[in-house]
Amino acid sequence: MNSQPLFEFQGAAILFDMDGTLVDTMAHDERLWSLWARHHGFDPEPLLALSHGRRTLDTIREIAPHLATEAELARFEELELDERAGIHAVDGAARLVAALPPHAWALVTSAPRRLAALRMEIAGIPLPAVVVSADDVVHGKPNPEGVLRAAGLLGAAPAECLVVEDTPAGIRAAHAAGMRALGITTTYTCEQLGTDRCVPHFNGFQVLPPKSPGALVHLALFA
């Protein structure tokens, strides 16, 4: 292991996105959105470009506002809950979160809470004590409401938080909240994400004893 880390964070909390960050759901989500689009007579491609990292409600509102109803959202959620193929943990994710202090990390996801619990279970990753889902916010990503809510529940100042995200919407939410952002390139390139700190997976990360005064978590990446 190199003596100097390639990336390092010391602070109060790490806020993880779920889909594409801790849990690989790319093939699963694209399959379901394609089925939904074709059922309603839409070309799936523009929809797929919009859907990553966003709440189902926000995606449907942009593509087909007349379908943004509670009944349609409920049908789509049931489809997501029933279809479980193609869901697995991103490399290194389960090991990393297991090593984190329980009070120093949270999940901030655009998925509904029931779906988040199911996908984390399938991936073999336990839910943290703090989960902010699509059910808990008025405004989804790129609005910073979700990450700010998670930080507040953890008692962490925004400047002391690291957000880990796989979509531009999530990175913009982190920046809008005044938080550091680490991109994971499972869905977009680092250039597309809009941040200069990116990793392809979580292999190589180590959770170390904090050295900075007041820090609760110390995360470092070694080659």
N, C-alpha and C positions, 0 to 999 in steps of 0.2 A: 504494500500500500504506500502511495506517495505521501511524503510528509506534509506537502502543501495541498489543500483541497482545491478541486476545480470549481466548486461552488460551496458557499457557506452561509448559513443563516443562524443568528441567535436572537431570540425575541420571546414574545409571550405566547404566540399561537400560530398554528399552521391550519389554513382553511382549504380543504380539498373539494374540488368538484368531484362528481361521481362518473357519469358516462364519459368514456374516452380518457379519463384521468386515473381513477382507481379501478374502474371496471370497463373492459373492452366490450362495447355494445354496437360497434359500427355496423357490422353486417346485419345484426338483428334489427336495428332501428331503420336502416335503409330499406330492408325488406318490408317492414310494416308500413312505412310511409309510402312506398311505391304501391303497395296494395290499396292503401287508402286513396291515393291520388287517382289511380286508374278506376276505382269504384265510383269516384265522383266526376270522372271525365277530365282530369287534369294531367298535364305532362309532369312526371315525377321530378325531372331534373331541377327546375327552379326551386321546387319545394325542398329538395334534399340540400341544396346550397344554403337555404335559410334555416333549416331545422336544428343544426348542430349547436348545442349549448343553450337553447332557448326553450321556454315553456311551450307545451303543446298549444295552449290557448293563444300565445303570441304568434306562433307559426300559422295557425289556421286563420287568425284575424288578418294577417298580411296577405295570404293566398286567396282566401274565400271568406270574407267577413260574414256572409249570410249563414255559414256553417259553424260559426263560433258560438254554439249553444251548449248549455249544460248537458243536454242529451247526447250531442255528438262527442263531447269531451268524455262523457262516461263510457260511450261505446268504444272509443279509441283506447281508453285506459284498460278496459276489460280485455281488449285484444292484446295489449302489452302484457297484462298479467297472465294471460293464457299461453302466450308464445314464449318459451324459455330457451329455445335453441340459440346457440351462438353468443352466449354470455360467459365471460371468464375474467379473472383478475388480470390486470396489466402486470407485466413482469416486475417482480420485486415489491408490489404494492402491499400485499398482505404482511410480508415480513417487516416492511417499514412501519406501518401503522401499529403493528403489535409492539414495536420497540418505543413508540412515542409515549410520553406521560399522558394518561387518560384525560387530564384536565387541560391539556395544551393543544388539542386538535379538534376540529369540527368538520362536518360534511355540509356543503352548501350546494344544493342540486336543483336543477330545473325540473326534475321529476316529481310527481306526487309522492307523498310519504309512503303509501302502501307499496308503490312500485320500487322506491328506493330501498325499502327494507327487503323486498324480495330479491332484487338484483345483487345487493350486498351479500345476502345469504347464499345465493347461487355461486357467487364468486369466492365464497369462503372468507369474507372480510367482515368482522363484527362492526355493528353500528357504534359510533361514539356517543357520548352522553348528550352532545349538542348536535342536532340535525336541523337545518333550515331547508325546507323543501318548497316546491311550488305552492303548496297549501298555506304557507306561512307568510307570504309576501303579496303586496298589491302590485308591485312592479318587478318584472323579471329582468335578468341580465340582458343588456349591459348596464342597467340601473344598479347602483351599488347597494340597494336596500338589503339584499340577502347577506352579503359579506359583513355589512355593518351590524346587522342583527346578530349574526353569529359571534362577532367580536364582542358585542355587548353582553351576550349570554355567558361568554367566557371571562368577562371582566378584563378584556384586553384592549389597549389603545390601538387604533388603526395603524399608526406608524410602527407598532410592534408586532404586526401580523405579516405572514407570508401567505399569499394565495397561489395555489397550484391549479392550473387550468389548461385545457386542450383546445379552447376556441377563442377567437377574437372577442366575442361578446363577454366571455368571462374575464379576459385580460383587461378589457376596457372597464369592467366593473371594479376590478382591483385598483386600477389606476385612479378611477374616479373617487374611490374611498380613501385614497392616500396610502395604499398598502403596496408592499413589494409584490412582484409577480414572478412566478417561475412557470414557463410554458413546457408542456409535454407534447411532443410532436407525433402523437398517434393519429391525429385528424388533419392538422394543418402544419405547414412549414413554420419555422421560427419567424421568417420574414412576414408571412401571412398573419401570424399571431400578434405581431406588433410589440415584441419584447426581445431584448438581447440576451436573456437568460433562458435557455431551453435544454431539455434532456429528452432522449427517446424512450426511457423507461426509468424504473427506480432501482435497478441493480447498481451497486457501488455506493449507495448512500449509507451513512452511519449516523446513529443517534449518539451523541457524545455528552458528557457532563457539561452543563453551561459554565462558561468562564466570565461572561459579562455580568456585572452587577444587575440584579433584578430579572435576568433572563430565566425563563422557565424551560425552554427547549433549545437545543443546539443541534443543528442538522448540517452535515457535511458530505460532499460527494468526492470520492476518490476514484482515480482511474483503476 
